Amino acid sequence: MSTFRISGYAVNKRGLTVGINFNLLSASAREATAKAMNQAQHDSYTHVRINQVREVAA
């Protein structure tokens, strides 16, 4: 398991584009991206775009 820092942007409830950042523990970058997308949608964001996935040394 590695820690990944994921950043991107999404649209909030008011229709504004906002930056999003997540630090997730995951086995792979692809799995971390999927978790971040799911978390952003759960937080009521739409049109989620992930710009960067970076593995962070723990």
C-alpha positions as protocol buffer text, in pm:
chain_id: "A"
residue {
  index: 1
  type: MET
  ca { x: 0 y: 0 z: 0 }
}
residue {
  index: 2
  type: SER
  ca { x: 126 y: 342 z: -99 }
}
residue {
  index: 3
  type: THR
  ca { x: 3 y: 692 z: -36 }
}
residue {
  index: 4
  type: PHE
  ca { x: -108 y: 886 z: -343 }
}
residue {
  index: 5
  type: ARG
  ca { x: -178 y: 1258 z: -369 }
}
residue {
  index: 6
  type: ILE
  ca { x: -447 y: 1323 z: -628 }
}
residue {
  index: 7
  type: SER
  ca { x: -540 y: 1667 z: -755 }
}
residue {
  index: 8
  type: GLY
  ca { x: -781 y: 1798 z: -1012 }
}
residue {
  index: 9
  type: TYR
  ca { x: -1095 y: 2002 z: -1045 }
}
residue {
  index: 10
  type: ALA
  ca { x: -1471 y: 1953 z: -1040 }
}
residue {
  index: 11
  type: VAL
  ca { x: -1798 y: 2145 z: -1045 }
}
residue {
  index: 12
  type: ASN
  ca { x: -1974 y: 2205 z: -712 }
}
residue {
  index: 13
  type: LYS
  ca { x: -2348 y: 2237 z: -638 }
}
residue {
  index: 14
  type: ARG
  ca { x: -2351 y: 2606 z: -725 }
}
residue {
  index: 15
  type: GLY
  ca { x: -2197 y: 2546 z: -1066 }
}
residue {
  index: 16
  type: LEU
  ca { x: -1853 y: 2680 z: -980 }
}
residue {
  index: 17
  type: THR
  ca { x: -1534 y: 2503 z: -1079 }
}
residue {
  index: 18
  type: VAL
  ca { x: -1324 y: 2423 z: -772 }
}
residue {
  index: 19
  type: GLY
  ca { x: -993 y: 2250 z: -712 }
}
residue {
  index: 20
  type: ILE
  ca { x: -999 y: 1912 z: -536 }
}
residue {
  index: 21
  type: ASN
  ca { x: -717 y: 1732 z: -355 }
}
residue {
  index: 22
  type: PHE
  ca { x: -711 y: 1388 z: -194 }
}
residue {
  index: 23
  type: ASN
  ca { x: -447 y: 1190 z: -8 }
}
residue {
  index: 24
  type: LEU
  ca { x: -537 y: 822 z: -39 }
}
residue {
  index: 25
  type: LEU
  ca { x: -384 y: 493 z: 65 }
}
residue {
  index: 26
  type: SER
  ca { x: -399 y: 250 z: -226 }
}
residue {
  index: 27
  type: ALA
  ca { x: -222 y: -39 z: -396 }
}
residue {
  index: 28
  type: SER
  ca { x: -192 y: 130 z: -738 }
}
residue {
  index: 29
  type: ALA
  ca { x: -232 y: 467 z: -905 }
}
residue {
  index: 30
  type: ARG
  ca { x: -531 y: 345 z: -1106 }
}
residue {
  index: 31
  type: GLU
  ca { x: -709 y: 228 z: -790 }
}
residue {
  index: 32
  type: ALA
  ca { x: -630 y: 558 z: -617 }
}
residue {
  index: 33
  type: THR
  ca { x: -778 y: 751 z: -911 }
}
residue {
  index: 34
  type: ALA
  ca { x: -1097 y: 545 z: -894 }
}
residue {
  index: 35
  type: LYS
  ca { x: -1125 y: 606 z: -518 }
}
residue {
  index: 36
  type: ALA
  ca { x: -1075 y: 981 z: -567 }
}
residue {
  index: 37
  type: MET
  ca { x: -1344 y: 996 z: -837 }
}
residue {
  index: 38
  type: ASN
  ca { x: -1584 y: 806 z: -612 }
}
residue {
  index: 39
  type: GLN
  ca { x: -1508 y: 1028 z: -312 }
}
residue {
  index: 40
  type: ALA
  ca { x: -1556 y: 1346 z: -515 }
}
residue {
  index: 41
  type: GLN
  ca { x: -1892 y: 1225 z: -645 }
}
residue {
  index: 42
  type: HIS
  ca { x: -1992 y: 1129 z: -291 }
}
residue {
  index: 43
  type: ASP
  ca { x: -1903 y: 1486 z: -184 }
}
residue {
  index: 44
  type: SER
  ca { x: -2158 y: 1617 z: -442 }
}
residue {
  index: 45
  type: TYR
  ca { x: -1909 y: 1722 z: -709 }
}
residue {
  index: 46
  type: THR
  ca { x: -1984 y: 1666 z: -1077 }
}
residue {
  index: 47
  type: HIS
  ca { x: -1772 y: 1671 z: -1394 }
}
residue {
  index: 48
  type: VAL
  ca { x: -1468 y: 1549 z: -1200 }
}
residue {
  index: 49
  type: ARG
  ca { x: -1136 y: 1575 z: -1381 }
}
residue {
  index: 50
  type: ILE
  ca { x: -815 y: 1433 z: -1235 }
}
residue {
  index: 51
  type: ASN
  ca { x: -504 y: 1623 z: -1346 }
}
residue {
  index: 52
  type: GLN
  ca { x: -231 y: 1465 z: -1139 }
}
residue {
  index: 53
  type: VAL
  ca { x: -166 y: 1144 z: -949 }
}
residue {
  index: 54
  type: ARG
  ca { x: 158 y: 1144 z: -753 }
}
residue {
  index: 55
  type: GLU
  ca { x: 296 y: 877 z: -523 }
}
residue {
  index: 56
  type: VAL
  ca { x: 409 y: 1028 z: -193 }
}
residue {
  index: 57
  type: ALA
  ca { x: 690 y: 882 z: 14 }
}
residue {
  index: 58
  type: ALA
  ca { x: 551 y: 790 z: 353 }
}
